[in-house]
C-alpha cells in the first residue's frame, strides 16, 4: 500500500491510499507527508514531494515504489488491475462477523481521538438518535463498514484508518448530516449541479471484466477554474453515490 498525500494548498491535504494490488481507497484529510521504503537491512523514511508543484514527480515516485516490489508481486498487481485474478479473500458470514468485531475494537480502542474526530462526532449523534428512538446511524451499520474492510482486503488497521479519514472528508465538505446518512445528489445546490452536469467526471457505460466501474476525469483549464472544495465533493459523490 502506498499513501500519497497531495498538498493542494489552502490548508487542504488530500490523502489517497493507492493499493498496488489494484484497489484504490477513499479520499481523506491528513497533515503529514511521508512515504516509507524498506530494504533488506534498514528502513528509510523520505518526504514525498509536493506533487501539485511538480506533477511529473508523481511518475518518479510511483516508479520508485514499483521497483521495491518482487517480480511475483508486480505480476499479481498487473493481473489484479486487468481483472485476470482477484486477491480479495473468500468471505463467509463468520469471517465478516469477526472482521467487523475487530474493526470496531480497532476504531474505538486503537485509533487516537485526534485522528477520528468526525467518527466521535458521529457516535455522539448516534447516542442522540437512540434517545429520540430514531434509526441507527449508517456509520455503525455492517454494510457501511464492510465497504472499508473489502477495500483494504480485510486488513483491520488499514480499514479503520480509511474509515475515519473518509468521515473527516464527509464532515469537512458536506457537514454533520453526512455523518448519519449517505450523501445524495439533491444535497448539491443548483449552481453546483450545473458544474456536475458539465461532465468533468464521467463513468463509462460499461464495466471491466471484473465488474468494476470505470471513472474518466477530463482535466483542463476549465476544470482548474472549479473551486477545489467543489471538485472534491463531486469526486466524493462519484465514488460513494454513483459508482455502486
N, C-alpha and C positions, 0 to 999 in steps of 0.2 A: 504493500500500500504506500503510495506516495502522496503526501499532503502538499498542495500548492496554496500558498497564501497570496492572493492577488491584492496588492495595495493600490487602490484606485483613487486615493486622495479623499479629501473632505472627511477625514477620520473614519472612513468606512473600509473595512477589510473584508474580502470575500474569500473564505476558506473552502476550497474544493478538494474533496477526497477522491483521488483517482486510483481505482484498483487496477493494477496492471494485469489482472486476470480477466478484465473485461467489464467490471462493474463500476459505475460512477455514483458517488454519493450525493446527498443533497447539499445545498449551499448553507453556510453558517457564518457566524462572525467570529473573529479572533483578534488577538493582539500581538502574537509573536510571529516570527518569520524564520523557521528553521527547517532544515532537511538533514536527515542523519544517514550517513553512508557507513556501512560496516565492512571491514576487511577480515582476513583470517586471523589477524593479530590485534588490531586496535579498532576502536570506534571513534569516528571523527564527526564532529558537528560543524556544519557550514551554514552560512546565512544565504538564503535564496535571494537572487537579485530582484529588484523592483521591476516586474515584468511590464508594467504599463509604460515605463520609460524606455525599455529596450525589448520590444516584443520578440525579436529574433533570439533573445537569450532563452526563451522557452524551449526552442529546439535543442539547444546545447544542454539545458537542464534535464530534459527528458532523455536525451541520448546518453548522458552520463548515468542516469538511473537504470536505463535498459542494459547498459554494459555490466551492471552489477548482477544481472540475472544469469542463471545457468542456461545452457542450451535447452535442457528439458523444460525449464520454467518458461523460457521465451516461446518455445513451440506450443506449450499449453496455453499461453496467453493468446497467441495468434488463432488457435483453434477455437478458443472461447469467444474472441471478438467476432470471428466469422461464422459463429453458430455451428461449428463442427462438433463440439463437445460442450458439456455443461459441468462446471465444477461445484455446483450447488449440492449440498448434502441431501440425501434422501430423507424426507420428513415422515414423521408418524405423530399421532396425537400425543403420545407420551413424550416424544422428543420436543415438540413445540411447547408443551406444558412446562417441562423442566427448563427450557431456554427462557421462557417468559418469567419464570420464578427467579432465575439467576439474573436476568436483566433488571428486574425490579430491585433486587438487592444491590446490584452494581450502581444503579442510579441513586438510590436512597442512602447507601452506606459508604460508597467509594468516591463517587464524583464530588469534588468540593463544592460548597454552596456558591462560591463566586463564579463558578463555571456552569451553573444551572439556575440562574435567577428566573428566567422565563418559566422553567419547569416548576420551580417552587411557587411561582405566582399561579400557575395552572392548578396546582394542588390546593391552594387557598380558595380558588374559585370553585373547585370540586367540593370542598367542605361546605361552602355556602349553598351550593346546589342541593347537597344532601339535606341540609337543614330546611330548604324550601321544597323538598321532595321532588326535585327535578331529575331528569335523566342523567346518567353517568357521563362525565366529560369524555370526549372521544380520545383524548390524550392517554387515558388509562385503559382504553379498550384493547383487546387482544389483536384485533385486526390492524389497528394503528401501529402497535409496537412490533408486530410481525414484519411489517414493511422494512423496518430498520434492521431487524435480525437477518432477513433474507438478503438485503442489500450488502451486508457485511459477512455473508456466508456463515451466520450464526456465531460470529466472533463477538462474545458478550461485551468486552470493554470498548471495542470499536463501535458497536451498535449503540451503546449508551452515550458515547461521545457524539455520534452523529445525531441522535435523537435530541439531545439537549441543545446542540447548535442549531438544529432545524427550528426548534421552538424560539430560540433567540431571534432568528431571522423573521419568523412569523410575527413575533411581538413588535419588532422594530419597524417593519414595513406595512403591517396591517392593523396592529393594535391588539388589545386584550381579547377581543372576540375570537381571534384566530387561535386562542389557547383552549377554547371549549367547543369549537365547531370548525369543520373544514371551511376553507375559503371558497367562495362561489364567484362565478363571473359577474353576477349582478352586484358584487361588492365594489366593482370598479365604477368610477364616475364616468359621465358621458365623454368628457374630453380624453380620459384615459382609454376608454374603449375605442375612440377614434384612432389612437396610436396603435392599439391592439390589432385593429382591422387592416392596418397598413401592411401587415404580413411580414414583419421583420423576422418573426419566428413562426415556422410552419412545420406541421407534421406531414410526412409523405403519406399518400393514401394506402400504403401497404406496409407490412412489417417484414423484418428479416426472417431468415429461415428458422430462427429460434423463437419467433413470435414477439420480438421486441419492437417498440415504436421507434421511428427514426425522425429526429428533430433536426431541421435545417435552419440555420441562423444566417441571415443576409446582412453582412457588415457593410458599412459605408458611411459617408459624411452625414446622411440624413439620420441614420441610427445614432450617430455620435451626438446629435443635437437633442436627443431624447434625454431628459434628466435621469441620472443614474438610479435613483430610487424606483422610478417607474420601470426602467429596464429590468431591474432585479425582480420587481413584483410580477412583471409579465413572464419572465423565465420561471419564477416560482410557480405561477399559475399553470404554465405549460407542463411542468414536471409533476405537479401534485393533482391538478384538477382535470386537465385534458388528457394527459398521457394514458392513465389507466383505461 
